[in-house]
Amino acid sequence: MIVVTGAAGFIGSNLVGRLNAEGHPSIVAVDKFDRPEKNRNLENKTFRERIDRDVFMEWLETHHHEVEFVFHIGARTDTTEFDKSVFDRLNLGYTKAVWETCANHRIPLVYASSAATYGLGELGYDDSHAIVSRLKPLNPYGESKNDFDKWALQQTVSPPFWAGIKFFNVYGPNEYHKGRMASVIFHAHNQIRETGKMKLFRSHRPEFKDGEQKRDFIYVKDVTDVLYFMFTKRPVSGLYNLGTGKARTFLDLTKATFRAMNLKPAIEFMDTPADIRDKYQYFTEARMDKLRRAGYGKPFHPLEQGVEEYVKQYLSEQGYF
């Protein structure tokens, strides 16, 4: 069996779909399963059983001999949540329990880290283990992910293979339930459809023009390709960035969305909300050398190609992967 936590979520449900497509029906889907609209992500997918996240650790201890691999994708990902205890419980403590069980029973583990660990990028965006202890995340979510990365690197007992995947700005089908945390493409499509225009955050730093803040946007289908590579190839254990390696502006992204909708761009700017203004990343760009050296050779979707497929095949059709 292959375990996928966060299986009803955005990346998790895409991963279940990818595993099915590769001929893996014996999947254990772990999530909270308390939101009917989110559970639609698992429709038309094949899995062996659903396990509530609150009883999963007990289940894993009992069934560990049947488990081939664990993808721990589930996490609290709200960057606007500032109650540290939420992240201590759902991200840090829970992931430690998953790690320890996988280590004790020799189960390979891939877990979700985040580019939020890099903070403002003072030390760059290099997935070298040497800088992890010096990173300064901007919010409790990023801190929880970096705290676990630091903890993992200190362990003398570990799973036989493990990888912490530092996801950059992922977009694609099945993210509709994420609300404010959904990708800019998702929000752009909805705003454009409803109003004919898109509002972007104004820059509050003189070195960036409005709309020219840059992020490393990666299509979720590229993400599942890399996760499947980790499952099949199992390179050297450690932390791995997962972006395209090429930062693009929010203007690029928004114009691509208008183009995919066959509309002329109409873009306005608004102040960045005060509650996130001093925690806002103006630039992210993954260094992808380590993953390439590990043997992953597939090209990533260019932004325009990924946006066009997402908009035309999923958002405009209200489709799910």
C-alpha positions in Angstrom: 0.0 0.0 0.0 1.0 3.6 -0.6 -0.1 6.2 2.0 -1.0 9.7 0.9 -1.8 12.2 3.7 -3.7 15.3 2.7 -5.2 13.1 0.1 -8.3 15.2 -0.4 -6.3 18.4 -0.7 -4.8 20.1 -3.7 -1.4 18.4 -4.1 -2.4 15.2 -2.4 -5.4 14.6 -4.7 -3.3 15.3 -7.8 -0.8 12.8 -6.5 -3.5 10.1 -5.9 -4.6 10.7 -9.5 -1.0 10.4 -10.8 -0.4 7.2 -8.8 -3.7 5.7 -10.2 -2.5 6.6 -13.7 0.7 4.8 -13.1 -1.1 1.6 -12.1 -1.3 2.0 -8.3 -4.8 1.4 -7.0 -3.9 0.3 -3.5 -3.7 3.7 -1.9 -4.6 4.7 1.7 -6.1 8.2 1.6 -5.5 10.1 4.9 -7.3 13.5 5.6 -9.8 15.1 7.8 -12.7 14.4 5.4 -15.0 16.9 7.1 -15.6 19.2 4.1 -17.8 17.7 1.3 -16.7 20.3 -1.2 -13.0 19.3 -0.7 -13.8 15.6 -0.8 -14.9 16.0 -4.5 -11.2 16.0 -5.2 -11.2 12.2 -4.7 -14.2 11.5 -7.0 -13.2 9.1 -9.8 -10.0 8.1 -8.0 -9.2 4.6 -6.8 -8.0 4.0 -3.3 -8.1 1.1 -0.8 -9.5 3.0 2.2 -9.9 6.4 3.8 -8.3 7.0 7.2 -9.1 10.1 9.4 -5.9 11.9 10.2 -6.7 11.8 13.9 -6.5 8.0 13.9 -3.8 7.6 11.2 -0.9 7.2 13.5 -2.6 4.3 15.4 -3.5 2.8 12.0 0.1 3.1 10.7 1.5 1.4 13.8 -0.9 -1.5 13.3 -0.5 -1.8 9.5 3.1 -0.8 8.9 4.0 -4.2 7.5 1.6 -3.6 4.6 2.9 -0.1 3.8 5.4 0.4 0.9 5.8 4.2 1.0 4.4 7.2 2.8 3.8 10.6 1.1 3.1 13.0 4.0 1.6 15.9 2.0 -1.1 17.0 4.6 -0.4 20.1 6.6 -1.9 23.3 7.8 -0.8 25.8 5.1 -2.5 29.1 6.0 0.2 31.7 6.0 -2.2 34.2 7.6 -2.7 32.0 10.7 -0.6 33.3 13.5 -1.6 30.9 16.3 1.7 29.0 16.6 0.1 26.2 18.6 -1.9 25.2 15.5 1.3 24.6 13.5 3.1 23.0 16.4 0.4 20.3 16.6 -0.6 19.8 12.9 2.7 20.4 11.2 5.6 19.9 13.6 4.4 17.4 16.1 2.4 15.3 13.7 5.2 15.1 11.2 7.6 14.0 13.9 5.3 11.2 14.7 5.0 10.1 11.1 8.8 10.3 10.7 9.5 8.2 13.9 7.0 5.5 12.9 8.5 5.3 9.4 12.0 5.2 10.8 11.1 2.5 13.3 9.5 0.3 10.6 11.8 1.1 7.7 9.2 2.8 5.5 10.4 5.3 2.9 9.0 8.8 3.5 8.5 11.9 1.4 7.1 14.9 3.3 6.0 18.4 2.3 8.3 21.3 3.3 7.9 24.7 1.7 9.7 27.7 0.1 8.2 29.7 3.0 11.2 28.4 4.9 13.4 30.9 3.0 11.7 34.0 4.4 12.8 37.1 2.4 15.6 35.1 0.7 18.4 36.8 2.6 20.4 33.6 2.2 19.1 32.8 -1.3 16.9 29.9 -2.3 19.5 27.0 -2.2 18.3 23.7 -0.8 21.7 23.1 0.8 21.4 21.6 4.3 24.1 24.0 5.5 21.8 27.1 5.6 18.7 25.5 7.1 19.5 26.5 10.7 20.1 30.1 9.6 16.9 30.6 7.6 14.3 33.2 8.9 10.8 32.4 7.8 8.2 35.2 7.8 5.3 33.5 9.5 4.4 30.6 11.9 3.6 28.4 8.9 7.1 28.8 7.4 8.6 28.5 10.9 6.9 25.1 11.4 8.2 23.8 8.1 11.7 25.0 8.8 11.6 23.7 12.4 10.8 20.2 11.1 13.5 20.4 8.4 16.1 21.3 11.2 14.8 18.5 13.4 15.0 15.9 10.5 18.6 16.8 9.7 19.5 16.2 13.4 18.1 12.7 13.6 20.4 9.7 13.8 17.5 7.3 13.1 15.7 8.0 9.9 13.5 6.2 7.3 15.5 4.2 4.8 14.9 6.9 2.2 13.4 10.3 3.0 13.0 13.6 1.2 11.6 16.9 2.3 10.2 18.7 -0.7 10.3 22.5 -0.6 7.3 23.4 -2.7 7.4 26.9 -4.3 4.2 28.5 -5.8 2.1 25.5 -7.0 -1.0 26.1 -9.2 -3.4 23.7 -10.9 -6.6 21.8 -10.7 -8.2 20.8 -7.3 -7.3 24.0 -5.4 -10.7 25.6 -5.4 -11.3 24.8 -1.7 -8.2 26.7 -0.5 -9.9 30.1 -0.4 -7.4 33.0 0.2 -4.5 30.5 -0.1 -5.4 29.4 -3.7 -3.1 30.4 -6.5 -3.2 33.9 -8.1 -4.3 32.1 -11.4 -7.3 30.7 -9.7 -8.3 34.1 -8.2 -7.5 35.9 -11.5 -9.8 33.6 -13.5 -12.7 34.1 -11.1 -12.2 37.9 -10.9 -11.9 38.2 -14.7 -15.0 36.1 -15.2 -17.0 38.1 -12.8 -15.7 41.7 -13.4 -13.7 41.6 -16.6 -10.5 42.8 -14.8 -7.9 41.6 -12.3 -6.6 43.4 -9.2 -3.0 42.7 -8.1 -1.2 43.8 -5.0 0.6 47.1 -5.4 4.4 47.1 -4.6 5.4 48.7 -1.3 9.1 48.5 -2.1 10.8 51.0 -4.4 12.9 48.4 -6.1 9.8 46.6 -7.5 7.3 48.2 -9.8 3.6 47.3 -9.3 2.9 43.8 -10.5 6.6 43.0 -11.0 6.9 41.1 -7.8 8.3 37.7 -8.8 7.6 34.1 -7.8 8.6 30.7 -9.0 5.3 29.3 -10.2 5.1 25.6 -10.8 2.3 23.5 -12.4 1.0 20.8 -10.1 1.5 18.2 -12.8 5.2 18.9 -12.7 5.0 18.5 -8.9 3.4 15.1 -9.2 6.0 14.1 -11.8 8.8 14.9 -9.2 7.0 13.1 -6.4 6.6 10.0 -8.5 10.3 10.2 -9.4 11.1 10.2 -5.6 8.9 7.1 -5.2 10.5 5.2 -8.1 14.1 6.3 -8.1 14.8 7.2 -4.4 17.8 9.4 -4.8 20.1 10.6 -1.9 17.9 11.4 1.1 17.6 15.1 2.0 15.8 18.4 1.2 14.9 19.2 -2.3 13.6 22.4 -3.9 10.6 22.1 -6.2 10.1 25.0 -8.5 10.9 25.7 -12.1 14.1 27.6 -11.3 12.7 30.6 -13.2 10.9 33.5 -11.4 8.1 35.2 -13.3 6.2 38.3 -12.5 2.6 38.5 -11.4 2.0 40.6 -14.5 3.2 37.7 -16.6 0.9 35.3 -14.8 -2.1 37.6 -15.1 -1.6 38.4 -18.7 -1.3 34.7 -19.5 -4.6 34.1 -17.7 -6.3 36.8 -19.8 -4.8 35.3 -22.9 -6.1 31.8 -22.0 -9.6 33.3 -21.6 -9.3 35.1 -25.0 -9.6 38.5 -23.3 -7.6 41.8 -23.5 -5.8 42.4 -20.2 -7.4 44.9 -17.8 -5.3 45.1 -14.6 -5.6 47.3 -11.6 -3.6 47.6 -8.4 -4.6 47.6 -4.7 -2.6 47.9 -1.5 -1.3 44.7 0.0 -3.4 43.9 3.1 -1.8 45.3 6.2 -1.9 41.9 8.0 0.5 40.3 5.5 2.4 43.4 4.1 5.6 43.0 6.2 5.5 39.2 5.7 5.2 39.3 1.9 7.8 37.6 -0.3 8.7 39.9 -3.3 10.9 37.4 -5.0 11.4 33.6 -4.9 13.3 31.4 -7.3 14.3 27.8 -6.6 17.8 26.6 -7.2 17.1 23.3 -8.9 20.7 21.9 -9.2 20.2 19.2 -6.6 17.1 17.6 -8.2 18.8 17.7 -11.6 22.0 16.1 -10.2 19.7 13.4 -8.6 18.7 12.4 -12.1 15.4 14.2 -12.7 15.6 15.4 -16.3 12.1 16.3 -17.5 11.5 19.9 -18.4 8.9 21.9 -16.4 5.9 23.5 -18.0 6.6 27.1 -19.1 4.2 29.4 -17.2 2.1 30.3 -20.3 1.6 26.6 -21.2 0.7 25.6 -17.7 -1.7 28.5 -17.3 -3.4 27.8 -20.6 -4.0 24.2 -19.8 -5.2 25.0 -16.3 -7.6 27.7 -17.5 -9.0 26.0 -20.6 -9.2 22.4 -19.4 -10.0 22.8 -15.7 -11.1 26.3 -14.6 -13.3 27.1 -17.5 -14.8 23.6 -17.4 -15.0 23.4 -13.6 -13.0 20.2 -14.0 -11.0 18.2 -11.5 -7.9 16.0 -12.0 
